[in-house]
Amino acid sequence: MAKTVIDLDEEALALAAQALGTKTKKDTVNAALAEIGARVRRERALARLLALDEDGAFDKGREPGFKEEVRGSWEKATASS
């Protein structure tokens, strides 16, 4: 882990610590960075899902009777286990 000296907005840091439930500046900054990274990963995953949807990857799931068909297959598979 790199050690970096930076000026921080103390008010923003305190608000972030409160929201994240952290006690130290280091923990708050690291938790905030991790939270932003997780948000970026979720946004990218959503973009991939939307692209798949636009390409028709989920069309079968919208057909009438699909959920019942899948449930029936699942119940048969789990009953034989």
N, C-alpha and C positions, 0 to 999 in steps of 0.2 A: 504494500500500500504506500502511495506517495504522500509525503508531507508537504503541504502547500499553505503559504500564508496569504490570506485574503481579507478584505474588508467585507463585513456582512451587515445587512440591514437587520438590526437587533429586533425591531418590531416584527418583521416578517419571520425571523428565526423563532421568536417566541410563539407566534401563531402556528408555525409549522410544528414546533415541539408539542404544542397543545393538541393539535390535530393528530399527530403521529404517536403521541404518548411516550415521547422520548425525554430523557433527562439532561443529556449533555449536548453541547454544540456538535461535537463529532458524530454522535449517534443521530442527531436530527438531520445533519447534512447528508450522511450516508443513507438514512431511511428515505429522505426526500429524493435522492438520486435513484434509489432502488424503485421507489414508487413511480417516478417518471419513466424509468426503463420499462417497468411492467405495463404502464399505460401505452407506451409506444408499441410494445409487443402485441397488446390487445387490439390496438388500432390496425396494425398490419394484418393480424389474423382476421379481423372483421373485413378488411379490404379484400383478402383472399376469398373469404366466404361469399362476399357480394359478387366477386368476379365469377366464382363457380356457379352461383345462382343465375347470373346473366347468361352463362354458357349452357344452362339447362341441367346442371348436375343434380338438382333436387326436384325435377319435374315429376318423376315417378312417385315421390312422396306426396304429391298433391292430388294424385289420382284417387277417385272414390274407392274405398275398400282397402287401400294400401295399409293403413294402420292395423286393421283387423287381420290382414294377411300376415303381417310381420309378427303381431302378437301371437297368432296361432302357431307360426313356425317356432317362435321363441318358447312357447309353452310346451310344444312337442319335444324340442331339444333339451329343455331343462327337466322334463318328466322322465326322460330316458337316462339321465345322468345318475 
